[in-house]
Amino acid sequence: MLDSYFPVLLFILVGLGVGIGPLVLGKILAPHKPNDQKNSPYECGFEAFEDARMKFDVRYYLVAILFILFDLEITFLFPWAVVLDSLGLQGFIVMMIFLGILVVGFIYEWKKGALDWE
């Protein structure tokens, strides 16, 4: 009866080996030369331990949100492209409307200067 669980156990062991093996090899084989600058925390374009009331550039977050928006567009395009033959003309028109709305939004953001990094 336990013979039927052997493939599951083997799958778990291979999964652990693939997950832990590269970490152990990296720790053993990688050069280890720490210094203060490498070990200092850094996040979002400014030092992490400064005044909490300091001004920061909001454009970083705006570009990140725009990246997520247009990245989601691509995730909708792949499944659509796979089933395009079965959707027919109506599916094509609906996707072109969707892409048109996104292009209008992209042009608006471009004209407003949201993508300019100075």
C-alpha angles and dihedrals in degrees: 000000000000090000090078090060094054095089090052091050090047091050091052092048093049090047092052090046092051091047100043100030098072091046092054093044091049091050092049101040104031120094112252111210108146122183135171095264094051092047096047117106116250128179139165098353099303139072114277098222105056133108111312090223096055120126118249134186113265092196090080090063093041092055090047092052091047090050091053091048095053092039089058088052089061092049089057092048098058098059090041091054091050094054098033093113092057094044095057126190095328092057090048093051093048091052092048089053089050092049091045091056091049092048091051089051091048092050090048092052091046093051091047089055096242091137096050113105111198 
